[in-house]
Amino acid sequence: MPRLNRHSLSDRSTFLYHHLLLDLFKYVAVVGALSWLIFRGVERLGYNWQWYRVPVYLYSIENGHLTPGPLIDGLFVTLQITVVSLILALAFGLITAILRLSHSFAARGVSRGYLELMRNTPLLVQLFLIYFVLSPALDLNAFTSAVLALSLFEGAYISEIFRAGIVSISRHQWEAAFSIGLSRWHTYRFVVLPQAVRRMLPPLTSQAVSLIKDSALVSTIAIYDLTMQGQIIIAQTYLVFELWFTIAAIYLVMTMSLSLTVYTLEKRLRVVE
C-alpha cells in the first residue's frame, strides 16, 4: 500500500478546502439570488417593509426581565403538540408494524385498514372529524384532538418505516434468537429493533420534520400555535411578509435542529458498529 507523504496530504487538504469554499459560494449565490427575486417582486407591489416592528412580537424586556412575545408563546404550543404527537405516533407505528407482521389474520386486517384509512384521506379532514365529531362524544379538548389526529396520521407512515426496517433484518438473526430460547417479544426487543433503528433513523427524521410542518394545521381548530399567533398579529398589524418570513424562519430552525441532532446520533451509532 503506497504511503502518503506530507506534500500529498497537504495537497489533499488544500483541494478539500477549496472545494468547501466553492460549495459555500454556490450556496450563498443561490440563496442571494432567490432572496433578490423575492424582495424585487415585493418591491414591485409597493410594499413598505417594517422589520423594526417584528422583534416586539418575539420578546420584550419589562422591568429588566425578558418576556416572550406571542410568537414565542405560539412556538411553545407547537413544540408541545409536536413532542407529544411524535411519541404517540412512534407507539402507533410500532404496534401497527408488529401487527402487520403477525400471523393473525385479524391483526393484519385491522392494521391494514388503519393504514389505508390514514394514508388515503387528508390530514385536515381527519382533524375536523376528530375535533367536530369524536371530541364532543369523548369530551376531548382541542389540544387532545390535535395530538390524536397528528399522531394517528403520522403513525400510519411511521408504521411502514418500522415494517421496512424490521423486514430488512436477516432471517438468520431471528433463527439465532429463537435457537437460544428467546421469545418473539424478546427477539424484537434485544435483537431486531436495535439493529433496525440504525437503518430507520433517516426516514424517521424525515417523518418527524413532516410532523413539525403538519402541526401548523392545528390552527384551523383555534389552537394558538405559532401559525395561529402569526395570523392574529397579521390581522392586527398588516405585517404580512415580515411575519410570514419570520414564522418560516422559526420552522426552519426547528426542522434543521432536529435534522442535525439525528445526524449526530446517526454518526455515533456508526462508530459503535
Summary of the structure (lengths in Angstrom):
residues: 273
radius of gyration: 24.4
end to end distance: 25.7
largest distance: 75.2
contacts: 778
relative contact order: 0.11
helix: 82%
strand: 3%
